[in-house]
Amino acid sequence: MREENAATLINELTGQTPPAVLDPVMLLTENEWLAVAQKPTWLKEKYRRGFVLTYYLRKLPPPEVKTLADELNLPVINLLDPLNYEHFTMGPAEFIWLFMNASLIFTNSFHGVALSILFKRPFVTAKFKATGAARQWRREWQLCLVFSDWKSEKLSATKLSRRKSL
């Protein structure tokens, strides 16, 4: 179970106590995810040098994404762009591949943050201002505690990239 209170509810209903885990995405190693990942068939030659990936729930990516992508001379892939059929309708294998191979990730999603950390990709995140935002930040705080050992080499690169765009 992902949430402690869900594990408690299952225990109350069944008498069984499932283990509470941070999130199922963290149950697989990077190598296990690599075995699942598949390069999207729609990926064009222009993405070969790298790309900036955006994964924003219920809102458009901020304008700083384009500014930084232009400075880095990298194209942007917006995963939740409803006007781009291929990006919007791909499967989990392609989704994972894009997170594994992005040059930089912008997200307001817990899973975007979790996958960025798991695959050691530089990322920028923003607080998600919608229903469930408190739950998201509680999960991200747990994620930070799990990775408190992880030294800030990748985060420093992200901070530098972020500073350049602002």
C-alpha positions as CSV (number, residue, x, y, z in Angstrom):
1,M,0.0,0.0,0.0
2,R,1.2,3.5,-0.7
3,E,-0.5,5.3,2.1
4,E,-0.3,4.4,5.8
5,N,-4.0,5.1,6.3
6,A,-4.9,2.7,3.4
7,A,-2.8,0.0,5.0
8,T,-4.7,0.6,8.3
9,L,-8.1,0.4,6.5
10,I,-7.1,-2.9,4.8
11,N,-6.1,-4.3,8.2
12,E,-9.5,-3.2,9.7
13,L,-11.4,-4.8,6.8
14,T,-9.4,-8.0,6.3
15,G,-7.3,-8.6,9.3
16,Q,-4.3,-8.6,7.0
17,T,-1.6,-5.9,7.4
18,P,-0.1,-5.0,4.0
19,P,3.3,-3.3,4.1
20,A,3.2,0.5,3.4
21,V,5.7,1.6,0.8
22,L,6.6,5.1,-0.4
23,D,5.1,4.4,-3.8
24,P,5.0,1.4,-6.1
25,V,7.3,3.2,-8.6
26,M,10.1,2.8,-6.0
27,L,9.7,-1.0,-5.7
28,L,11.7,-1.6,-8.9
29,T,15.3,-0.8,-9.4
30,E,16.6,1.4,-12.2
31,N,17.7,-1.8,-14.1
32,E,14.3,-3.4,-13.7
33,W,12.7,-0.2,-15.1
34,L,15.3,-0.3,-17.9
35,A,13.9,-3.7,-18.9
36,V,10.4,-2.2,-19.2
37,A,11.4,1.0,-21.0
38,Q,10.8,1.4,-24.7
39,K,11.9,4.2,-27.0
40,P,8.8,5.9,-28.5
41,T,8.3,5.2,-32.2
42,W,7.3,8.8,-32.7
43,L,10.6,10.2,-31.4
44,K,12.2,12.2,-34.1
45,E,15.9,12.9,-35.0
46,K,15.7,16.3,-33.4
47,Y,15.5,14.7,-30.0
48,R,18.7,12.7,-30.5
49,R,21.0,15.4,-28.8
50,G,18.6,15.5,-25.8
51,F,15.4,17.1,-24.8
52,V,13.7,18.9,-22.0
53,L,10.7,16.9,-20.6
54,T,7.7,18.5,-19.0
55,Y,5.1,16.6,-16.9
56,Y,2.7,19.1,-15.4
57,L,-0.7,18.0,-14.0
58,R,-3.7,20.2,-14.6
59,K,-1.7,23.2,-15.9
60,L,0.7,24.3,-18.6
61,P,4.4,24.3,-18.0
62,P,5.8,27.7,-16.9
63,P,7.4,30.0,-19.6
64,E,10.8,29.4,-18.0
65,V,10.8,25.9,-19.6
66,K,11.0,27.3,-23.1
67,T,13.5,30.0,-22.0
68,L,15.9,27.4,-20.6
69,A,15.3,24.9,-23.5
70,D,16.2,27.7,-25.9
71,E,19.3,28.5,-24.0
72,L,20.3,24.8,-24.0
73,N,19.3,24.5,-27.6
74,L,17.1,21.5,-26.8
75,P,13.5,20.7,-27.9
76,V,10.7,20.3,-25.4
77,I,8.5,17.3,-25.0
78,N,5.3,18.1,-23.1
79,L,3.9,14.8,-22.0
80,L,0.4,16.1,-21.3
81,D,-0.1,18.2,-24.3
82,P,-3.6,17.2,-25.5
83,L,-2.8,18.7,-28.9
84,N,0.0,16.3,-29.5
85,Y,-1.6,12.9,-29.9
86,E,1.6,10.8,-29.7
87,H,2.8,12.4,-26.5
88,F,-0.6,12.3,-24.9
89,T,-1.5,8.7,-25.7
90,M,1.7,6.7,-25.3
91,G,2.0,3.7,-23.0
92,P,3.9,3.2,-19.7
93,A,7.0,1.8,-21.4
94,E,7.5,4.9,-23.6
95,F,6.7,7.2,-20.6
96,I,9.5,5.5,-18.5
97,W,12.0,5.7,-21.4
98,L,11.4,9.5,-21.7
99,F,12.1,10.0,-18.0
100,M,15.2,7.8,-18.3
101,N,16.6,9.8,-21.2
102,A,15.5,13.4,-20.6
103,S,18.3,16.0,-20.3
104,L,16.2,18.0,-17.8
105,I,12.7,17.5,-16.4
106,F,10.2,20.1,-15.2
107,T,7.3,18.6,-13.2
108,N,4.7,19.4,-10.5
109,S,4.0,15.6,-10.1
110,F,5.1,13.3,-7.3
111,H,5.8,10.6,-9.9
112,G,7.8,13.1,-12.0
113,V,10.0,13.8,-9.0
114,A,10.3,10.1,-8.0
115,L,11.2,9.0,-11.5
116,S,13.7,11.9,-11.9
117,I,15.5,10.8,-8.7
118,L,15.3,7.1,-9.5
119,F,16.9,7.7,-12.9
120,K,19.3,10.4,-11.7
121,R,18.0,13.0,-14.0
122,P,18.2,16.7,-13.2
123,F,14.8,18.2,-12.5
124,V,12.9,21.2,-11.3
125,T,9.6,20.8,-9.4
126,A,6.9,23.2,-8.4
127,K,4.2,22.8,-5.8
128,F,0.9,21.4,-7.2
129,K,-1.9,23.8,-6.3
130,A,-5.0,21.6,-6.4
131,T,-7.0,19.1,-4.5
132,G,-4.6,16.7,-2.8
133,A,-1.7,19.1,-2.8
134,A,-1.1,18.5,0.9
135,R,-0.9,14.7,0.3
136,Q,1.5,15.2,-2.6
137,W,3.9,17.3,-0.5
138,R,3.7,14.8,2.3
139,R,4.7,12.1,-0.2
140,E,7.5,14.3,-1.6
141,W,8.7,14.9,2.0
142,Q,8.8,11.2,2.6
143,L,10.7,10.8,-0.7
144,C,13.3,13.4,0.5
145,L,13.7,11.5,3.7
146,V,14.3,8.2,1.8
147,F,16.9,10.0,-0.4
148,S,18.5,12.2,2.3
149,D,21.7,10.2,1.8
150,W,21.8,11.1,-1.9
151,K,24.4,13.8,-2.3
152,S,23.5,17.0,-4.2
153,E,25.7,16.5,-7.3
154,K,22.6,16.2,-9.6
155,L,20.7,18.8,-7.6
156,S,23.5,21.3,-8.0
157,A,23.4,20.9,-11.8
158,T,19.7,21.5,-11.6
159,K,20.1,24.6,-9.5
160,L,22.7,26.0,-11.9
161,S,20.4,25.3,-14.9
162,R,17.5,26.9,-13.1
163,R,19.5,30.0,-12.2
164,K,20.5,30.5,-15.8
165,S,16.9,30.5,-17.0
166,L,15.7,33.1,-14.5
